[in-house]
Amino acid sequence: MARAVHDRFPFLATAPAPPPAPARGRNPPLAEMLRLVGAATVDPGAGDEGGSAGNRLSLSLPGGDHVGGAIGRTIQFRLEFTNLEYSVRAQRRARPGGGGGVRLPLQNQCDRVTGAPDARAARMRVLLDGITGEARDGEILAVMGASGSGKSTLIDALANRISRDSLKGPVTLNGEVLTGNIIKSISAYVMQDDLLFPMLTVNETLSFAAEFRLPRALSPTKKRARVQALIDQLGLRAAANTIIGDEGHRGVSGGERRRVSIGTDIIHDPILLFLDEPTSGLDSTSAFMVVKVLRRIAESGSIVITSIHQPSQRILGLIDRLILLSGGRTVFSGRPSSLPAYFADFGYPVPDDENRAEFALDLIREFESSPTGTKPLVDFHRTWQHVHAACHDPADAPWDPTLTLKEAITASISRGKLVSGSDVAGEAASMHTYANPFWVEMKVLTKRSAINTRRMPELFLIRLGAVVVTGAILATVFFRLDQSPKGAQERLGFFAFAMSTMFYTCADALPVFLQERYVFLRETAYGAYRRASYVLSNAIVSFPPLVVLSLAFAFTTFFAVGLTGGVSGFAFYTLAILASFWAGSGFVTFLSGVIPHVMIGYTVVVAILAYFLLFSGFFINRDRIPHYWIWFHYLSLVKYPFEGVLQNEFGHGGECFVRGTQMFDNSPLAALPDALKARVLASISSALGVKIGTNTCVMTGRNVLREAAVTQLGKWECLLVTAAWGFLFRLLFYFSLVLGSKNKRR
């Protein structure tokens, strides 16, 4: 078991060292502690089915001694933060009568905090100013304040979502500073928005979360049992088989959706749970049910820290500790039951018939609009804290943990926290940063995307309809092209439009990742799966529809237009269309990873594809493109499939596109009578010494290719280059995710 714990949580491992001499009176080393945890027993009377057991652990030493001196000693966690400070540089725009606005990273719009006016206000904006507090396991710490008070910023600071270089002040758990690896393994963060796949049911959503977050060594039966237990804990049994839903599909209610969002992040039963306004947008009953769920989670041995907006009296009764913020500064910190005494001492007693939280927020807003601001409240809070420091209730008394953080985490794992699979052999649980190997992640991601896509067939059918309609229009416009000079020119136009259409049709892939972006950020923030797994599964799921679209367009146009090449020509034409779809979807997918807005993305896609078509070689031959633009010709995605299908059509050598007098068709001599054309042709034959009759082939397909300057690459080389573009853009998509999915503020 010890080996399983070490493999699943590498930060628990310590360098091998000889055991200390008993005479020194030191704690047993970690290796011995891990061995002892294997024999640990949980007090059978301390728990219930929902996992809300009291945190009691008995560690038996050889000879009947016990660690800590007593059987059933409570294991505790205590998160402390002291004088947290965080500022961002204000980006002020010089405009008449207007001040500059601040745009924070990570699209976090709920912390646009107005700092106190001082000499530095033009350059820096204070979001957190000396915030101090604590949270313990079994308790809920709520952060309250008006919009822009710094609630979400404080949650991000405690959850290690702000760079340590920018955040001042320590955040410790059991007296030890939390590092990135530790907090990622033992915590979960629930964002304010419900980031879920709309067409998955509640049971499927939580099951996929279990596949990602729980180790592969844990049997499928135990994973299913964990999901069912969580559904009961969240109160979602009646909605287990209902889809999540969205604007176009009716699904679960808002409160149920919020509880599902919480469930996806606590599937591994974390020790630390951070939530950003989980009751926002819910009615009072739904909000109360959500906080009741948080209460059960806390009682199971977790520390729950959440921001909350205007809680009801019932919700306030479920909260253990409360921090009130204004402008990034603390105006109250303590038990909610202390609010009446606090404001009474301040000179503003809470009326008996009024909600304490609403009264506090209304009073804070009044002070914020006054000339002095909330400075009197902030100063009074410091004085009040100092006066009452010596008369805390027993629950707030200073606490000195007996176990170190590593030992406490190990003990919690032995009791089932973190659902680490520590009851299985260490050889099977050899995961480190991620719970599952690469191929398992890719399999689960592919399955989830396929289910979600299959339940929205209208998206593919609309795309298929667009491709078929476009192909039908082209087939009727270019129906049965003949082998004449005009027929050759019309073939060039058909291929240019057809190949560019493949890329424009792929623009619908732009919103796919944009819709999943925040789900991806949430799931990868705490190591649910690798980014490479997501990129590959995205490519796998998107490829089969491209095959269907390619065949549909090829069958609609190839025979109706009268293209040459027979079966082999049709096969290459289909492959060229498929490669174009592949490259186009890769290009659009890459842009979706770089550009976070749909409308901007569509504008960029349309513009760049227009440039690709311009430099493809259809409007101006390669040998006539200015040298300072020739680089864009070789970057054009349309160039390679366009040249490939041209060589497939004109490269056979047996077709003739200009015979005898047809050579005058594209010149002023085209208006001459046929008899006069024949006489001119005879004169030319006599002058050149070569007999040219009315049926003599003057220009073959290869001559057409030379006229179009399509001679550098063969058709198979063009096909391979087109396919390679698709792989390259997916590689760039991966790097865009690595560089652009940071979950920390700077």
Number of C-alpha atoms within 10 A of each C-alpha: 20 24 20 22 26 22 21 23 21 17 15 19 16 12 7 9 9 7 12 12 9 9 6 7 8 10 15 15 15 21 19 14 19 23 14 19 24 17 13 17 16 19 17 9 9 14 16 11 9 15 20 19 19 19 23 22 23 23 24 18 16 8 6 7 12 15 18 14 10 13 17 18 17 12 20 23 25 17 21 19 19 15 15 22 21 26 18 18 16 18 16 13 11 9 8 6 5 9 12 12 12 19 15 17 13 15 7 13 14 17 21 19 21 18 20 16 9 8 8 13 14 14 12 17 21 21 26 28 20 15 20 18 18 19 22 25 22 22 23 25 25 26 25 26 26 20 16 19 26 30 31 25 25 25 22 20 24 22 23 19 21 19 15 17 8 14 19 18 17 19 24 18 20 21 16 14 16 19 13 13 13 16 19 19 22 20 22 26 25 22 20 19 16 18 22 22 19 21 22 23 20 29 23 19 23 27 19 19 21 25 23 24 25 25 25 20 21 19 13 12 9 13 20 16 12 20 24 18 17 24 21 15 21 22 18 20 15 9 18 20 14 17 21 27 18 13 7 7 12 13 20 22 14 17 22 20 22 26 27 27 22 25 24 25 26 24 25 26 26 26 26 27 24 23 24 23 21 26 26 17 15 15 11 15 12 18 23 21 18 22 23 19 18 28 20 19 27 23 22 24 28 29 27 27 28 26 26 23 20 19 22 16 14 15 18 21 11 16 21 18 22 27 23 24 27 32 26 29 25 26 23 25 24 19 16 20 15 14 20 18 13 21 20 13 12 14 9 14 15 19 11 8 6 10 16 23 22 16 19 22 19 14 15 21 16 12 17 15 10 10 8 9 17 24 16 12 20 17 12 18 19 14 12 16 15 10 10 9 12 9 9 12 9 7 8 13 11 8 11 10 14 15 17 16 21 18 18 17 23 22 25 24 22 26 22 16 22 22 23 23 26 27 18 16 15 19 12 14 25 21 21 16 17 20 23 23 16 15 11 16 23 23 14 19 22 21 15 19 17 16 13 16 17 13 12 13 10 11 12 16 11 11 16 20 13 15 19 20 14 17 22 18 13 18 20 13 13 19 16 15 17 16 18 17 20 16 16 20 14 15 22 20 14 17 19 23 16 20 23 22 20 24 25 17 17 22 19 15 18 26 19 14 19 21 16 14 18 17 18 20 18 20 20 17 18 22 16 22 26 18 22 19 21 22 18 18 23 20 19 14 17 19 15 10 13 21 17 13 22 24 16 17 24 22 15 21 23 20 15 19 19 16 19 16 16 10 9 11 17 19 14 18 25 22 20 28 29 26 27 30 28 26 27 29 28 27 26 28 28 24 23 25 23 18 16 16 12 15 12 10 21 19 10 15 20 14 11 14 20 16 15 21 22 17 25 26 25 20 13 13 15 19 12 10 16 9 10 7 10 14 12 16 21 16 14 19 28 32 25 32 32 30 29 25 26 23 22 22 25 23 20 14 11 9 16 20 22 25 20 17 24 21 20 17 15 11 9 8 14 14 11 13 9 12 10 12 20 17 12 15 20 17 14 14 14 12 10 10 9 10 13 20 15 16 11 14 17 17 18 19 22 21 17 22 17 11 11 19 17 23 13 10 14 15 24 17 14 22 25 15 18 27 23 15 21 24 17 15 21 24 17 19 24 20 17 17 21 14 11 13 19 14 18 16 19 17
